[in-house]
Structures are given as structure tokens and as C-alpha cells.
Amino acid sequence: PPGQQNVLIAGNQSGRCIDVPNSSTSNGARPQLWDCHGGNNQRWTHTTNRTLTVYGNKCLDASGAGSSNGTAVLIWDCNGQANQQWNLNSNGTITSAQSGLCLDAVASGTANGTQLHLWACHGGANQQWSTRN
């Protein structure tokens, strides 16, 4: 449910966390999977307006408001648009409120540096996530 604050989001398949590379705060930085270490670049808040924020002012964003398989996921200044709204679902998926597509570890990758994108939900472990403090 919205309101989870400052949590790590780990892939069920990889056990690794959604991480902003090199603690970048730049618009367009692409989150990746990385060993969980609890740094600020891995701390996400699911707000009441369904954004997933990092650093307090950057939102997880579907690039270009894309709604097709393979749409890149990046961080961007929060702007209230639908491509920055996410549902954390009871089945472990994180879906784009705009497209309904699932947050997906590319090619079922589990290594550090694996990128994330949107893909049609298929129930695979590379689309299942858990939050922890």
C-alpha cells in the first residue's frame, strides 16, 4: 500500500535491490539491480499519490511516457504525470499505473548492473519484488 517509506525494493529472483547507479541524482539515470547496502540511492518511498520517490524529489519514471514492452525506467524530477505512478501489488508485481506493464529485470538478469524496463506481466520471478527496511 502507499505510504511505505524509505524501504529497499529487492527482486525476488535476484535478491538484489533497485539501485540508482553511482548515487546519481541526474534526470535520466537508469536504476539497476545491485547488492543491497541500504544507501540513500536504494531507499524508495511509495507516496500516497502512487509515486516511487528516491532522494525525496526524484521519481521512478517510464521514459517518454512509454507504454510498450521494453520502455526504459529512469529517475526524473517528480511532475505528477501518470508515467510516474506505480502500483505495488499483493502478488509482488510493481505495475505502471499508466500502462499496466510490470517492472521487469531485463532478460531475467540477476547480476549487479542488470537494467530494469517495463514488460507485459507474465508472473515470472524477474517481475516480483519485496520491500524491506
Backbone bond lengths (Angstrom), bond angles and torsions (degrees), N, CA, C in turn:
res aa  C-N    CA-C-N  psi(-1)  N-CA   C-N-CA  omega(-1)  CA-C   N-CA-C  phi
1 P - - - 1.470 - - 1.520 111.00 -
2 P 1.326 117.66 152.44 1.462 119.21 175.36 1.523 110.31 -56.00
3 G 1.303 114.28 153.47 1.445 119.62 179.05 1.514 113.58 105.98
4 Q 1.348 117.64 -5.67 1.460 118.86 174.34 1.520 107.58 -69.72
5 Q 1.327 116.53 122.22 1.457 120.53 -171.67 1.512 111.44 -113.05
6 N 1.311 114.85 135.31 1.460 120.87 168.55 1.520 112.08 57.54
7 V 1.334 117.07 43.04 1.462 120.72 -177.09 1.526 110.67 -104.82
8 L 1.326 114.51 156.53 1.455 121.31 168.81 1.526 107.07 -84.29
9 I 1.335 116.48 144.75 1.464 121.49 175.23 1.520 106.36 -119.29
10 A 1.334 115.58 112.45 1.460 120.80 -175.24 1.515 110.40 -110.27
11 G 1.338 114.91 141.72 1.453 120.98 174.90 1.520 110.28 -73.16
12 N 1.337 116.72 131.16 1.461 119.83 -179.49 1.525 111.48 -64.80
13 Q 1.345 117.27 -32.36 1.456 120.09 -178.90 1.521 111.21 -76.41
14 S 1.320 117.10 -42.71 1.467 121.52 -172.72 1.522 113.18 -92.44
15 G 1.336 116.79 -27.44 1.455 119.71 -171.15 1.518 112.88 72.72
16 R 1.334 116.64 3.01 1.470 120.94 -179.15 1.523 110.47 -98.94
17 C 1.326 114.94 159.14 1.459 121.66 -172.70 1.524 112.59 -97.68
18 I 1.343 115.13 153.02 1.464 120.83 171.21 1.522 107.43 -71.04
19 D 1.329 115.61 122.09 1.463 124.35 -165.96 1.522 108.96 -135.09
20 V 1.330 116.91 135.55 1.464 120.22 173.54 1.529 106.88 -88.58
21 P 1.349 118.15 119.53 1.465 120.85 -172.87 1.525 112.71 -56.38
22 N 1.314 115.22 136.02 1.466 123.00 174.75 1.525 112.54 54.39
23 S 1.334 116.62 27.03 1.477 121.97 -178.65 1.520 112.35 53.25
24 S 1.342 116.68 30.82 1.465 121.03 179.98 1.523 110.56 -62.19
25 T 1.326 115.74 141.85 1.464 120.83 172.95 1.527 110.27 -112.51
26 S 1.333 117.11 12.75 1.466 121.42 -176.50 1.521 111.34 -79.50
27 N 1.338 115.92 138.81 1.456 120.26 170.36 1.519 108.44 -54.99
28 G 1.320 116.52 134.73 1.459 121.22 177.85 1.515 113.98 97.31
29 A 1.328 118.54 -10.07 1.468 119.58 176.06 1.526 108.31 -61.44
30 R 1.345 115.67 137.21 1.467 120.77 -175.14 1.515 111.34 -103.39
31 P 1.313 117.53 112.30 1.464 119.23 177.31 1.525 111.47 -57.07
32 Q 1.319 114.01 152.61 1.458 122.66 -176.07 1.528 108.08 -139.62
33 L 1.328 115.24 172.22 1.459 120.02 169.27 1.523 108.50 -85.02
34 W 1.335 116.16 139.52 1.471 120.58 177.59 1.519 108.15 -154.82
35 D 1.315 115.71 154.06 1.461 119.56 176.00 1.522 109.68 -48.76
36 C 1.317 116.98 134.56 1.468 121.51 -179.51 1.526 109.29 -70.11
37 H 1.326 115.81 127.32 1.470 120.51 177.29 1.517 112.37 -133.13
38 G 1.337 117.16 -6.86 1.455 120.39 173.02 1.509 115.37 82.30
39 G 1.342 117.37 9.09 1.462 120.45 178.40 1.519 111.69 -68.88
40 N 1.334 115.61 167.44 1.471 120.33 -179.38 1.517 112.30 -59.66
41 N 1.339 117.93 -28.09 1.464 121.10 -179.94 1.528 112.41 -76.28
42 Q 1.333 116.99 1.80 1.466 121.57 174.94 1.527 111.60 -122.14
43 R 1.316 117.55 8.01 1.470 121.63 -174.97 1.526 109.29 -102.43
44 W 1.314 116.17 116.10 1.461 123.19 -174.77 1.521 110.24 -117.07
45 T 1.325 115.47 145.99 1.461 121.64 174.82 1.524 108.24 -123.15
46 H 1.340 115.93 127.61 1.469 121.25 175.28 1.520 106.49 -93.15
47 T 1.319 116.36 104.80 1.460 121.56 -172.08 1.527 111.17 -79.32
48 T 1.320 115.76 168.79 1.462 119.92 179.92 1.525 111.80 -65.77
49 N 1.340 118.37 -21.29 1.475 119.30 175.53 1.524 111.28 -94.54
50 R 1.328 116.11 17.73 1.473 125.14 170.69 1.519 114.43 74.20
51 T 1.328 118.71 12.50 1.457 118.11 173.19 1.524 109.12 -79.83
52 L 1.337 115.00 154.80 1.462 121.65 170.24 1.519 105.76 -109.67
53 T 1.324 116.39 108.78 1.458 120.19 -174.58 1.521 110.75 -105.95
54 V 1.336 113.41 148.79 1.460 122.61 172.87 1.526 106.02 -129.06
55 Y 1.300 117.89 147.06 1.478 123.42 -177.12 1.531 112.72 61.40
56 G 1.330 118.43 7.68 1.452 121.07 178.17 1.513 115.38 87.32
57 N 1.344 118.30 -22.88 1.474 118.97 -174.38 1.526 113.91 -137.59
58 K 1.319 117.81 4.54 1.466 121.15 176.32 1.518 108.01 -112.66
59 C 1.321 115.76 138.18 1.460 121.55 -177.27 1.520 111.60 -112.71
60 L 1.336 115.67 144.87 1.451 120.17 168.60 1.524 106.77 -65.32
61 D 1.328 117.11 132.50 1.462 123.00 -165.04 1.525 108.88 -138.55
62 A 1.333 116.89 132.50 1.465 121.18 171.10 1.524 106.94 -81.20
63 S 1.314 116.53 115.21 1.462 122.11 -171.53 1.521 112.01 -54.92
64 G 1.331 115.32 131.51 1.458 120.70 176.23 1.514 113.57 61.15
65 A 1.326 116.94 22.85 1.469 121.66 -175.47 1.527 110.76 54.98
66 G 1.337 115.84 32.02 1.457 121.30 -177.84 1.514 112.38 -65.02
67 S 1.323 115.25 148.72 1.461 120.16 -179.18 1.526 110.81 -136.59
68 S 1.341 116.46 27.82 1.463 120.03 178.87 1.526 109.58 -120.21
69 N 1.340 115.25 159.37 1.458 120.41 176.72 1.521 109.77 -52.22
70 G 1.321 116.38 134.13 1.457 121.22 178.01 1.515 114.25 93.23
71 T 1.344 118.40 -1.92 1.465 120.57 176.96 1.525 109.08 -57.58
72 A 1.323 116.00 128.15 1.463 121.21 179.88 1.521 110.28 -67.82
73 V 1.322 114.88 149.62 1.460 122.25 174.56 1.518 107.12 -114.13
74 L 1.335 116.43 131.90 1.461 120.64 -176.78 1.509 109.71 -144.30
75 I 1.338 116.39 178.45 1.463 118.76 172.73 1.523 108.23 -104.28
76 W 1.320 115.23 147.97 1.464 121.91 -177.18 1.525 107.75 -153.61
77 D 1.323 115.84 158.12 1.463 119.26 173.70 1.522 108.80 -52.83
78 C 1.319 116.99 133.77 1.465 120.62 178.97 1.525 109.48 -64.45
79 N 1.344 116.36 131.30 1.467 120.61 -175.46 1.526 113.35 -134.21
80 G 1.323 117.66 3.02 1.462 120.21 176.25 1.514 114.93 79.33
81 Q 1.329 117.90 2.63 1.463 120.34 -178.69 1.531 111.04 -77.94
82 A 1.328 115.32 159.45 1.471 121.05 -175.74 1.524 112.35 -64.66
83 N 1.341 118.00 -26.17 1.463 119.66 -179.61 1.527 112.10 -74.66
84 Q 1.341 116.70 1.04 1.467 120.96 174.62 1.528 111.27 -114.03
85 Q 1.326 117.04 14.82 1.464 120.60 -179.90 1.524 109.53 -109.54
86 W 1.332 114.81 135.68 1.460 121.85 -171.90 1.521 110.31 -135.04
87 N 1.323 114.74 144.43 1.459 121.23 173.87 1.525 108.70 -107.26
88 L 1.323 116.54 127.49 1.461 122.20 172.12 1.519 105.91 -96.48
89 N 1.318 116.00 107.72 1.459 121.74 -168.20 1.526 111.93 -95.68
90 S 1.339 115.37 157.05 1.467 120.40 -175.79 1.526 112.17 -65.26
91 N 1.337 118.29 -20.80 1.466 120.94 179.14 1.528 112.11 -86.15
92 G 1.334 117.60 5.99 1.460 120.83 177.03 1.511 114.58 94.10
93 T 1.337 117.40 -8.11 1.458 118.70 179.08 1.523 110.61 -81.32
94 I 1.323 114.33 155.41 1.464 122.61 170.14 1.516 105.26 -117.83
95 T 1.332 116.71 115.85 1.461 119.95 -175.55 1.518 110.88 -114.63
96 S 1.336 113.62 146.59 1.453 120.79 174.62 1.520 108.36 -70.67
97 A 1.339 116.52 126.21 1.464 119.93 177.91 1.521 110.46 -64.73
98 Q 1.330 116.83 -26.30 1.458 121.08 -178.23 1.521 111.63 -76.16
99 S 1.334 116.98 -49.25 1.467 120.68 -171.20 1.522 113.76 -106.13
100 G 1.326 117.63 -19.79 1.458 120.34 -174.02 1.514 113.91 79.79
101 L 1.342 117.28 -2.65 1.464 120.78 179.35 1.523 110.33 -74.65
102 C 1.327 115.20 157.24 1.460 122.42 -177.74 1.524 111.93 -92.64
103 L 1.332 114.83 144.66 1.460 120.88 168.16 1.522 106.94 -69.29
104 D 1.339 116.71 127.69 1.462 123.19 -163.89 1.526 108.86 -137.95
105 A 1.329 116.93 133.16 1.467 121.00 171.59 1.526 107.41 -77.86
106 V 1.337 116.53 121.17 1.465 122.76 -172.90 1.532 110.58 -54.21
107 A 1.331 115.52 130.86 1.468 123.89 174.66 1.531 112.21 55.14
108 S 1.342 116.09 31.39 1.469 121.64 -177.97 1.522 112.29 54.85
109 G 1.337 116.23 28.74 1.461 120.55 -179.87 1.515 111.72 -65.79
110 T 1.330 115.25 149.84 1.463 120.96 178.18 1.524 112.04 -127.09
111 A 1.326 118.07 -5.17 1.470 121.28 -175.13 1.523 111.46 -78.89
112 N 1.324 116.17 157.42 1.456 120.56 169.64 1.520 108.64 -53.28
113 G 1.330 116.55 135.74 1.458 121.15 179.02 1.514 114.31 93.78
114 T 1.339 117.82 -6.50 1.468 120.13 176.67 1.520 109.44 -60.22
115 Q 1.329 116.19 129.61 1.464 120.44 -178.63 1.528 110.55 -84.58
116 L 1.330 113.80 165.15 1.457 121.99 -179.93 1.518 109.01 -116.99
117 H 1.318 115.71 147.04 1.463 120.59 173.27 1.523 108.18 -150.62
118 L 1.323 115.07 -179.12 1.460 120.72 175.92 1.523 109.10 -95.32
119 W 1.334 115.57 143.62 1.457 120.54 179.53 1.522 107.90 -153.48
120 A 1.324 115.33 153.29 1.466 119.40 176.35 1.528 109.53 -54.68
121 C 1.313 116.30 135.34 1.465 121.01 -178.03 1.527 109.33 -67.34
122 H 1.342 116.59 131.22 1.462 121.01 -178.65 1.523 112.89 -134.88
123 G 1.326 117.51 2.80 1.458 119.77 176.07 1.513 114.62 84.97
124 G 1.336 117.04 2.18 1.462 120.21 -179.60 1.522 112.31 -71.07
125 A 1.338 114.87 156.20 1.468 120.47 -178.29 1.526 111.97 -65.17
126 N 1.344 117.30 -22.30 1.469 119.58 178.56 1.525 112.11 -76.13
127 Q 1.333 116.70 0.33 1.469 121.64 176.01 1.526 111.05 -117.20
128 Q 1.312 117.50 12.93 1.464 120.29 -178.76 1.521 109.56 -115.28
129 W 1.328 114.63 136.21 1.467 122.36 -170.67 1.515 109.83 -134.59
130 S 1.306 116.09 151.89 1.467 120.69 172.95 1.513 109.42 -133.33
131 T 1.319 114.66 147.89 1.464 119.74 177.98 1.519 108.71 -100.56
132 R 1.326 114.33 148.92 1.464 119.77 173.65 1.511 109.20 -152.02
133 N 1.308 115.42 160.12 1.464 120.22 -177.25 1.525 111.94 -81.09
